[in-house]
Amino acid sequence: MTQNQLHGRLPGVQVGRAVAALAVFYFHTHLALGYFDPARLHTWQFLADRGAAGVDLFFAISGFIVCYVSSAPGYTPFNFLAKRFFRIYPLNAVATIVMVVLFSRSIGGPPHEIELDRVLRSLLILPQKAPMNAVGWTLEYEVIFYLVSAILIPLGGVRLLLLWCVAAAAIGAEIDPQPPMIARFVHGHYANFAAGVFAYMMVSRLSPRWSFSLVLLAAAIGAYVYGLRLTPWMTPVACCLAVSGMALLPSAPRPVEWLGDISYGLYVWHWPLFMLSPWLARWLRLDTGSGEIWRWCLLLILVLVASASWIWFERPINRWAAGWLARRSKTAVVAGAASSDVRG
C-alpha cells in the first residue's frame, strides 16, 4: 500500500466487518424464532451451519487492524489502548445493563442468574464462562489480544506478535478444554488473530487493486467451502486470504461500508434483541407461519438500533476520545519542548 493508503480508510475491511456481523446474526436467528413453526421457515442452511465463522473473521480483522494502526505515525501503546477502551467498553456496559434488565424480567434467563460477580466481570470484560450478554466472550479475547499487542509490537514488531499468536493457538489446541482465564490467553482462536497479522504482512506493501482483491477473495471462498473437509485449520487460512483480499479492495458501496461502521453495534445488540424476540412475537400475536418474515424484520430492527447506537452514542464517544488523546499528545509535546529548553 502507498503511504496515504496505509493510513487511510480501508473500505474493504468495513465490508468484512459487515459480512462477519451479518453471518453471526443469521447463525443465531434460530434463538429468535422459537415462537414460529420451524416447518415453514426457509433457512439458508450454509449460514445456519457455518455463520459462527463470522467470529473467526472478526478476530482476523482485529489482527490486521492492530498491525495497521501500529504502523501509523504517532502510534503509542497508550493511545492505542485508550482508543480501544472507548470503542469497546461503553457500548458493552450499556448492553450488559440491558441484559440485566431482561434477566430480571425472566427474559433471556432466570432472575437468580443475576450475580454481582457475573455482572462486574461482564462490565469489565473479564474472563468468565457466561457473560450477561452471551456474545461477550469474544470481547474477552479481543481485550487480551489488544493488551498483548500493545506489549509485543513495541518490543519486536508484528513478527513477534505473529509468533505469539501461533504459539498461543498451538498450545491451546493441545490443552483444550481449559478454564476461561487460561483459554483467553492460549486457544485455537489465536490462529485467526495470527491470520490477520499475516494478512497484514502479505499486503502492507501492495496497492489496492481489483485483480489482486478478487483473486484472494475467490481463494478464500474456495478454501472455506472445500478446505474444511481436509482440516479445521483451513478456517484461519480462509480468513487470512479474505482479510487480504478485502484490505486490497479499492472501493465499496457506501451502504455496505455503513454496515461495517455499525458492525460492533450489530454484534452487541443482536443477542438482547433475540432474547426479547419470542416475547415480542407473542405480544404482537404474530402468525406462527410468518417466521421467515420476522427473521428479516429483526434484521431491519437491528440495523436501526445499531445505527442509532453509532450515531448518538458510539461515534460521539470515539470523537471525544480522539480529541482528548490529541490534546494530551499536544500537551506532552509542549511540555517536552519546554523541558528541553530549560536543560539547554
Disulfide bonds with the S-S distance in Angstrom:
none
